[in-house]
Amino acid sequence: MLGAGCLNPNTTVHPTKSASKIHGWVFGHSLSKIFKIKKGKKMKMNKILTGALFVMISAASVFSADEPVKADAVDKKDTNTTEKKDDSSFEVKALIQVRAVSGQANSGFATPLAPGQTYSNTTTQNDFQSVDFNFRRLRLAADYQINKMVGAVLDLKGENLIGQPTAATTKIGGIQEAIVWFKPGFLGTTIKAGQFKLPFSRELASSSTNHIFAESSYVTSLIQENDIGLYLMTQPLELMGNNWGKKLDIMLSLTNGDGAADVGNGAKKAEFNGNPGTLAKMLNWRVQINPFGGPEKDGKEMSWKDGEEIFSDKMLLSLGAAGAYTSWEGQQGKPLGTDAFSSGKPLHAHTFDATFFGYGIYLNGEYTFTSGNNVVAYQTYQASLGYNLKLGSMYLMPVVRYDYQQSDANKNSVIDDSEKQSSLWIGADLFAIKHNLKFQAFYNILNNAASSKDATKALGKNVIYFQIQSAFGKKV
């Protein structure tokens, strides 16, 4: 072999040309030895053979399949060819919440009392004597993004299509959400048209996939959860830079005001006292301030979404206020037997809420009340406390929540004991794969002021819940 030292290291030559010179010199020197060519003729022969070999190698390199494309050709191709990016996507999502429930005799999840029998602390033989298996939620959704600006969502409530264990009627809405959305691309704005969650209660506005407790609190029972109309959400602080965009959310909606289902807590369709065609619309607004921004997912800051903050490594806080206004003669929910929306007078409902998470500590609370002339006075609040303990890749979160509601149902300007009700939730969540796979165990104690004074009026509605949730999806 010919060593590299035969070439001047300080000389830069074309690799193909230098190779031809080397091979030509070797070939010519060998022939001169074989045929004993003299020195002068040998030099001439070397030059001839070198030139011939250079032509051969250059020609071979042009037609070689291994020859790389020249850089200027690549640049020219990239300049003249533009590839259009496809922003469309289609995703299928599903949520399964299956549970076992057992309760006291008056809860609806136990062996019923005998005819004429009343519940008291001395007649508890029917308590927790049976277990009911049912689906709390069974959702299937399709999310189609046409491009970055336009898309559509269809979310089905499968648990309503197969009925509920305690439902007295089968007239249950099967659509959770059906919208066409638009994102203009400025100030984080989203516009929805169709059926969506109303921007009022923090708990209802959040995804049911992310709920910490097995059941909703009283604050969700005043107005309907879903309705049909128009929705707008914007983040005006984006004007101050990307770091500010997620710190303020403003939401507005204008809807029919009659809800989206005939039964269900917080989702009841209005029962009209008059002609539905003359129904006044419902206006909702919600403002949410997030001083430390939103939670992060895959290293990217998201808009605030309750339930995601509990997995964050940073301190997070969200403060909210909302209002709902209508003047129609219908009714929603009937908390504590009231008919807060049936007076035919303009009714205003407001809520104030907050969520905090930091150092593993979880705090959440919400206060809701009604106001207006000749309207049933209704107040409700809830306070939640928990601690999220990380166990390797899993999380264990013991939590407790206290609910309270009261209303002047008989409109005598006095809140009687029978018009007060409280509920205590004690339990824990085990997040195996965050909200995608979690196990929930809870004990719910239901009480009111009257039952605490007279044992014979004990409600007998305490319930034990054990629930498994799986949430999954796939982009296709």
C-alpha positions as CSV (number, residue, x, y, z in Angstrom):
1,M,0.0,0.0,0.0
2,L,1.0,3.6,-0.5
3,G,1.3,5.5,2.8
4,A,-0.2,8.9,3.4
5,G,3.3,10.3,3.9
6,C,3.8,10.2,0.1
7,L,1.5,13.3,-0.1
8,N,2.3,16.7,1.2
9,P,0.1,17.2,4.2
10,N,-0.1,20.9,3.5
11,T,-1.4,20.5,0.0
12,T,-5.2,20.3,-0.6
13,V,-6.2,18.5,-3.7
14,H,-9.3,17.1,-5.2
15,P,-9.7,13.6,-3.7
16,T,-10.5,12.0,-7.1
17,K,-7.7,13.8,-8.8
18,S,-5.1,12.9,-6.2
19,A,-6.1,9.3,-6.2
20,S,-5.7,9.1,-10.0
21,K,-2.2,10.6,-9.7
22,I,-1.2,8.1,-7.1
23,H,-2.6,5.1,-9.0
24,G,-1.1,6.4,-12.3
25,W,2.4,6.8,-10.7
26,V,2.3,3.3,-9.3
27,F,1.0,1.8,-12.6
28,G,3.5,3.7,-14.7
29,H,6.5,2.8,-12.4
30,S,5.5,-0.8,-12.5
31,L,5.3,-0.9,-16.3
32,S,8.7,0.8,-16.5
33,K,10.2,-1.9,-14.4
34,I,8.6,-4.6,-16.4
35,F,9.5,-3.3,-19.8
36,K,12.8,-1.6,-18.7
37,I,11.8,1.9,-19.9
38,K,14.5,4.6,-19.6
39,K,14.2,7.4,-17.2
40,G,13.1,10.2,-19.6
41,K,10.6,7.9,-21.3
42,K,9.5,6.6,-17.9
43,M,8.5,10.1,-16.8
44,K,6.6,10.7,-20.0
45,M,4.8,7.4,-19.6
46,N,3.8,8.2,-16.0
47,K,2.2,11.5,-17.1
48,I,0.3,9.7,-19.9
49,L,-0.9,6.9,-17.7
50,T,-1.8,9.4,-14.9
51,G,-3.9,11.4,-17.3
52,A,-5.7,8.4,-18.7
53,L,-6.4,7.0,-15.3
54,F,-7.8,10.3,-14.1
55,V,-10.2,10.4,-17.1
56,M,-11.4,6.9,-16.3
57,I,-12.0,7.5,-12.6
58,S,-13.7,10.8,-13.3
59,A,-16.0,9.2,-15.8
60,A,-16.8,6.3,-13.5
61,S,-17.6,8.7,-10.6
62,V,-20.2,10.5,-12.7
63,F,-22.1,7.3,-13.4
64,S,-21.6,5.7,-10.0
65,A,-24.8,5.1,-7.9
66,D,-22.9,6.0,-4.8
67,E,-21.9,9.4,-5.9
68,P,-23.6,12.0,-3.6
69,V,-25.6,14.8,-5.1
70,K,-23.7,18.1,-5.2
71,A,-24.5,20.7,-2.5
72,D,-25.6,23.3,-5.0
73,A,-28.1,20.8,-6.5
74,V,-29.6,20.1,-3.0
75,D,-30.0,23.8,-2.4
76,K,-31.6,24.3,-5.7
77,K,-34.1,21.4,-5.1
78,D,-35.0,22.7,-1.6
79,T,-35.6,26.2,-3.0
80,N,-37.8,25.2,-5.9
81,T,-39.8,22.5,-4.0
82,T,-42.3,23.5,-1.2
83,E,-43.9,20.7,0.9
84,K,-47.4,21.6,2.3
85,K,-47.7,20.7,6.0
86,D,-50.9,18.7,7.0
87,D,-52.3,20.0,10.3
88,S,-55.3,17.8,10.3
89,S,-55.8,15.1,12.9
90,F,-58.5,12.7,14.1
91,E,-58.5,11.4,17.7
92,V,-60.8,8.9,19.4
93,K,-61.1,9.2,23.2
94,A,-62.9,7.1,25.7
95,L,-63.6,7.2,29.5
96,I,-64.8,4.3,31.6
97,Q,-65.8,4.7,35.2
98,V,-67.1,1.4,36.7
99,R,-67.9,1.1,40.4
100,A,-69.3,-0.9,43.2
101,V,-71.7,1.0,45.5
102,S,-73.2,-0.1,48.8
103,G,-75.3,2.1,51.1
104,Q,-77.7,2.4,54.0
105,A,-81.4,1.5,53.5
106,N,-82.6,5.0,52.3
107,S,-79.7,5.5,49.9
108,G,-81.1,3.6,47.0
109,F,-78.1,1.2,47.1
110,A,-79.3,-1.3,49.7
111,T,-82.1,-3.7,50.4
112,P,-85.3,-1.5,50.6
113,L,-87.2,-1.0,53.9
114,A,-90.4,-2.9,54.4
115,P,-93.6,-1.1,53.6
116,G,-94.5,1.4,56.3
117,Q,-91.1,1.1,58.0
118,T,-89.2,4.3,58.8
119,Y,-85.4,4.5,59.1
120,S,-83.8,5.1,62.5
121,N,-80.7,4.1,64.3
122,T,-82.5,1.1,65.7
123,T,-83.6,-0.2,62.3
124,T,-80.4,-0.6,60.4
125,Q,-80.6,-4.2,59.5
126,N,-80.8,-3.3,55.8
127,D,-77.7,-1.2,55.8
128,F,-74.9,-2.2,53.4
129,Q,-76.6,-5.5,52.7
130,S,-76.1,-5.4,48.9
131,V,-73.7,-4.1,46.3
132,D,-74.7,-2.4,43.1
133,F,-72.3,-2.5,40.1
134,N,-72.8,0.3,37.6
135,F,-71.1,2.7,35.2
136,R,-70.8,6.2,36.6
137,R,-69.5,7.5,33.3
138,L,-69.1,5.7,30.0
139,R,-67.9,8.2,27.4
140,L,-66.8,7.9,23.7
141,A,-65.6,11.0,21.9
142,A,-64.3,11.9,18.4
143,D,-62.1,14.9,18.0
144,Y,-61.4,16.1,14.4
145,Q,-59.0,18.9,13.7
146,I,-59.4,20.1,10.1
147,N,-56.5,22.5,10.6
148,K,-55.1,24.6,13.4
149,M,-58.1,27.0,13.1
150,V,-61.1,24.7,12.7
151,G,-62.3,21.5,14.3
152,A,-65.2,19.6,15.8
153,V,-65.9,17.4,18.8
154,L,-68.7,14.8,19.4
155,D,-68.8,13.3,22.9
156,L,-71.4,10.6,23.8
157,K,-72.7,9.8,27.3
158,G,-72.9,6.1,27.2
159,E,-73.9,5.7,30.8
160,N,-77.2,7.5,30.0
161,L,-77.8,5.3,27.0
162,I,-77.9,2.2,29.1
163,G,-79.8,3.8,32.0
164,Q,-78.9,4.7,35.6
165,P,-79.5,2.5,38.7
166,T,-81.5,5.1,40.5
167,A,-83.2,6.9,37.6
168,A,-87.0,7.0,37.7
169,T,-87.2,7.7,33.9
170,T,-85.4,6.6,30.7
171,K,-85.6,10.1,29.1
172,I,-81.9,10.8,29.5
173,G,-79.8,12.8,27.2
174,G,-77.1,10.8,25.4
175,I,-75.0,13.8,24.1
176,Q,-72.3,15.3,26.4
177,E,-70.8,17.7,23.9
178,A,-71.3,18.4,20.2
179,I,-69.4,21.5,18.9
180,V,-67.7,23.0,16.0
181,W,-64.7,25.1,17.3
182,F,-62.7,28.0,15.8
183,K,-59.3,29.3,16.9
184,P,-58.5,32.5,15.1
185,G,-54.9,32.3,16.3
186,F,-54.7,35.4,18.5
187,L,-55.0,36.0,22.3
188,G,-55.6,32.2,22.9
189,T,-59.2,32.7,21.6
190,T,-61.6,29.8,21.1
191,I,-65.1,30.0,19.7
192,K,-67.6,27.2,20.0
193,A,-71.0,26.6,18.5
194,G,-73.2,23.7,19.6
195,Q,-73.6,22.0,22.9
196,F,-70.9,22.5,25.5
197,K,-70.2,22.8,29.2
198,L,-71.4,26.2,30.6
199,P,-68.7,28.5,32.0
200,F,-70.0,28.7,35.6
201,S,-69.0,26.3,38.3
202,R,-65.3,25.5,38.4
203,E,-66.1,21.8,39.1
204,L,-68.5,21.5,36.1
205,A,-66.1,23.4,33.8
206,S,-63.4,20.9,34.5
207,S,-63.2,17.5,32.8
208,S,-64.9,14.7,34.6
209,T,-61.8,12.6,33.9
210,N,-59.9,14.8,36.3
211,H,-62.4,14.8,39.2
212,I,-60.8,14.1,42.6
213,F,-64.0,12.8,44.2
214,A,-66.3,10.0,43.2
215,E,-69.3,12.4,43.0
216,S,-70.0,16.1,42.3
217,S,-70.6,18.6,45.1
218,Y,-73.8,20.5,45.9
219,V,-72.4,23.6,44.1
220,T,-73.0,21.9,40.7
221,S,-76.7,21.4,41.3
222,L,-78.0,24.9,40.8
223,I,-77.9,25.3,37.0
224,Q,-77.5,22.8,34.2
225,E,-74.1,21.5,33.2
226,N,-74.5,21.6,29.4
227,D,-76.5,23.7,27.0
228,I,-76.7,24.7,23.3
229,G,-75.5,28.0,22.0
230,L,-72.4,30.1,21.5
231,Y,-69.2,30.2,23.6
232,L,-66.1,32.4,23.7
233,M,-62.9,32.0,25.6
234,T,-59.9,34.4,25.4
235,Q,-56.6,35.1,27.1
236,P,-56.1,38.9,26.7
237,L,-52.8,39.0,28.7
238,E,-51.1,37.4,25.7
239,L,-50.6,41.0,24.6
240,M,-48.0,41.3,27.3
241,G,-46.0,38.3,26.0
242,N,-46.2,34.5,26.0
243,N,-45.3,34.3,29.7
244,W,-48.6,36.1,30.6
245,G,-51.0,34.4,28.3
246,K,-52.1,31.6,30.7
247,K,-52.6,33.9,33.7
248,L,-56.1,35.2,32.8
249,D,-59.0,33.4,31.2
250,I,-62.2,35.1,30.2
251,M,-65.2,33.0,29.2
252,L,-68.7,34.0,27.9
253,S,-71.7,32.0,26.6
254,L,-75.2,32.7,25.3
255,T,-77.4,29.6,25.4
256,N,-81.0,28.4,25.2
257,G,-81.2,28.1,29.0
258,D,-83.0,24.8,29.0
259,G,-80.2,22.4,29.6
260,A,-79.4,19.2,27.7
261,A,-80.9,16.2,29.6
262,D,-84.2,15.3,31.3
263,V,-82.6,14.0,34.5
264,G,-79.2,14.0,36.2
265,N,-77.5,16.1,38.9
266,G,-76.6,19.5,37.4
267,A,-77.7,18.4,33.9
268,K,-81.5,18.6,34.2
269,K,-83.5,19.9,31.3
270,A,-85.9,22.7,32.2
271,E,-89.5,21.9,32.9
272,F,-91.4,24.8,31.4
273,N,-94.3,26.5,32.9
274,G,-95.0,28.4,29.7
275,N,-94.3,28.1,26.0
276,P,-90.7,27.0,25.4
277,G,-90.7,29.1,22.2
278,T,-90.8,32.3,24.2
279,L,-87.9,31.2,26.4
280,A,-85.4,33.9,27.4
281,K,-81.8,33.0,26.8
282,M,-79.2,32.4,29.5
283,L,-76.0,34.4,29.7
284,N,-73.0,33.0,31.5
285,W,-69.6,34.5,32.2
286,R,-66.5,33.3,34.0
287,V,-63.2,35.0,34.9
288,Q,-60.2,32.9,36.0
289,I,-57.0,34.4,37.3
290,N,-53.9,32.1,37.5
291,P,-51.1,34.1,39.1
292,F,-48.4,31.4,38.6
293,G,-49.7,30.4,35.1
294,G,-51.0,27.0,34.2
295,P,-49.8,23.5,34.9
296,E,-47.1,22.0,32.6
297,K,-47.5,18.9,30.4
298,D,-44.6,17.4,28.5
299,G,-42.5,20.4,29.4
300,K,-45.1,22.9,27.9
301,E,-47.3,25.2,29.9
302,M,-51.1,24.5,29.4
303,S,-54.1,26.6,30.0
304,W,-55.6,26.0,33.4
305,K,-57.4,22.7,33.7
306,D,-58.4,21.5,37.2
307,G,-57.0,18.2,38.1
308,E,-53.7,18.6,36.3
309,E,-52.2,20.8,38.9
310,I,-51.9,17.9,41.5
311,F,-49.0,16.4,39.4
312,S,-47.1,19.6,39.2
313,D,-43.7,20.3,40.7
314,K,-44.4,24.0,41.1
315,M,-46.8,26.0,43.2
316,L,-50.1,26.8,41.4
317,L,-53.1,28.9,42.2
318,S,-56.3,29.6,40.4
319,L,-59.0,32.1,41.5
320,G,-62.4,32.2,39.8
321,A,-65.7,34.1,39.7
322,A,-68.7,33.5,37.5
323,G,-72.3,34.6,36.9
324,A,-75.5,33.2,35.3
325,Y,-78.5,35.4,34.3
326,T,-81.9,34.4,33.0
327,S,-85.6,35.5,33.4
328,W,-87.5,32.5,32.1
329,E,-90.2,30.5,33.9
330,G,-88.6,27.1,34.0
331,Q,-86.7,25.2,36.6
332,Q,-83.2,23.6,37.0
333,G,-82.2,20.9,39.4
334,K,-84.5,21.8,42.3
335,P,-81.8,21.6,45.1
336,L,-83.4,20.8,48.4
337,G,-86.8,20.8,46.8
338,T,-86.6,24.4,45.7
339,D,-87.7,25.9,42.4
340,A,-85.2,28.7,42.2
341,F,-85.8,29.5,38.5
342,S,-89.6,29.3,38.5
343,S,-90.5,32.8,39.8
344,G,-90.8,34.4,36.4
345,K,-88.5,37.1,37.8
346,P,-84.9,37.8,36.6
347,L,-82.6,35.5,38.5
348,H,-78.9,35.9,39.1
349,A,-76.6,33.2,40.2
350,H,-72.9,33.8,41.2
351,T,-70.0,31.6,42.2
352,F,-66.6,32.3,43.7
353,D,-64.0,29.5,43.7
354,A,-60.3,28.7,44.1
355,T,-57.8,25.9,43.7
356,F,-54.3,25.8,45.3
357,F,-51.6,23.1,45.0
358,G,-48.1,23.3,46.4
359,Y,-45.7,21.0,48.3
360,G,-48.2,18.2,47.8
361,I,-51.0,20.1,49.6
362,Y,-54.3,20.4,47.7
363,L,-57.0,23.0,48.6
364,N,-60.2,23.7,46.7
365,G,-63.4,25.6,47.6
366,E,-66.4,27.1,46.0
367,Y,-69.3,29.3,47.1
368,T,-72.5,29.7,45.1
369,F,-75.7,31.7,45.7
370,T,-78.7,33.2,44.0
371,S,-80.1,36.7,44.0
372,G,-83.1,38.5,42.5
373,N,-86.6,39.8,43.3
374,N,-89.0,37.1,44.7
375,V,-86.4,34.4,44.0
376,V,-85.9,31.4,46.3
377,A,-82.8,32.3,48.4
378,Y,-80.2,29.5,47.8
379,Q,-76.7,29.2,49.1
380,T,-74.2,26.3,48.9
381,Y,-70.5,25.9,49.4
382,Q,-67.9,23.2,49.5
383,A,-64.3,22.9,50.9
384,S,-61.8,20.2,50.0
385,L,-58.4,19.3,51.5
386,G,-56.0,16.7,50.3
387,Y,-52.3,15.7,50.1
388,N,-50.8,14.0,47.0
389,L,-48.0,11.6,48.0
390,K,-45.7,10.4,45.1
391,L,-44.9,6.7,45.3
392,G,-42.5,6.0,42.5
393,S,-44.5,6.5,39.2
394,M,-47.8,6.5,41.1
395,Y,-49.6,8.9,43.5
396,L,-51.6,8.3,46.6
397,M,-54.0,11.2,47.5
398,P,-56.1,11.0,50.7
399,V,-58.8,13.7,50.5
400,V,-61.8,15.0,52.5
401,R,-64.6,17.4,51.4
402,Y,-67.4,19.1,53.2
403,D,-70.6,20.2,51.3
404,Y,-73.3,22.4,52.6
405,Q,-76.5,23.8,51.1
406,Q,-79.6,25.7,52.3
407,S,-82.6,27.3,50.7
408,D,-85.8,29.1,51.8
409,A,-88.0,26.6,49.9
410,N,-91.3,27.7,51.5
411,K,-90.4,31.4,51.1
412,N,-91.1,32.3,54.7
413,S,-87.8,34.2,55.0
414,V,-86.6,31.7,57.6
415,I,-84.2,28.8,56.9
416,D,-85.7,25.9,58.7
417,D,-83.7,22.8,59.8
418,S,-85.3,20.8,57.1
419,E,-84.0,23.3,54.5
420,K,-80.4,22.6,55.5
421,Q,-78.3,19.8,54.3
422,S,-74.6,18.8,54.6
423,S,-72.5,16.0,53.2
424,L,-69.0,14.8,54.2
425,W,-66.7,12.8,51.8
426,I,-63.7,10.9,53.2
427,G,-61.6,8.8,50.9
428,A,-58.5,8.4,48.7
429,D,-57.3,8.3,45.1
430,L,-54.6,6.0,43.8
431,F,-53.3,7.3,40.5
432,A,-51.6,4.4,38.8
433,I,-51.1,6.3,35.5
434,K,-52.3,9.7,36.6
435,H,-55.9,10.2,35.5
436,N,-55.6,7.6,32.8
437,L,-55.8,4.8,35.4
438,K,-56.9,5.5,38.9
439,F,-58.7,3.8,41.8
440,Q,-61.0,5.7,44.1
441,A,-62.5,4.6,47.5
442,F,-64.9,7.0,49.4
443,Y,-67.4,7.0,52.2
444,N,-70.1,9.6,52.0
445,I,-72.0,10.8,55.1
446,L,-75.2,12.6,54.3
447,N,-76.9,14.6,57.1
448,N,-79.1,17.6,57.9
449,A,-79.8,19.8,60.9
450,A,-83.0,18.0,61.8
451,S,-81.5,14.5,61.8
452,S,-78.8,15.6,64.2
453,K,-81.4,16.6,66.8
454,D,-83.7,13.7,66.4
455,A,-82.3,10.2,65.8
456,T,-85.6,8.9,64.5
457,K,-85.2,11.3,61.5
458,A,-81.7,10.1,60.6
459,L,-81.4,10.1,56.8
460,G,-79.9,6.6,56.4
461,K,-78.3,7.5,53.1
462,N,-74.6,7.0,53.8
463,V,-72.9,5.3,50.9
464,I,-69.6,3.5,50.2
465,Y,-68.0,3.9,46.7
466,F,-65.2,2.0,45.1
467,Q,-64.5,3.1,41.6
468,I,-62.0,2.3,38.8
469,Q,-61.3,4.7,36.0
470,S,-59.6,4.2,32.7
471,A,-59.1,7.1,30.2
472,F,-57.5,6.4,26.8
473,G,-57.3,7.6,23.3
474,K,-55.6,7.3,20.0
475,K,-54.8,9.6,17.1
476,V,-55.4,8.0,13.7
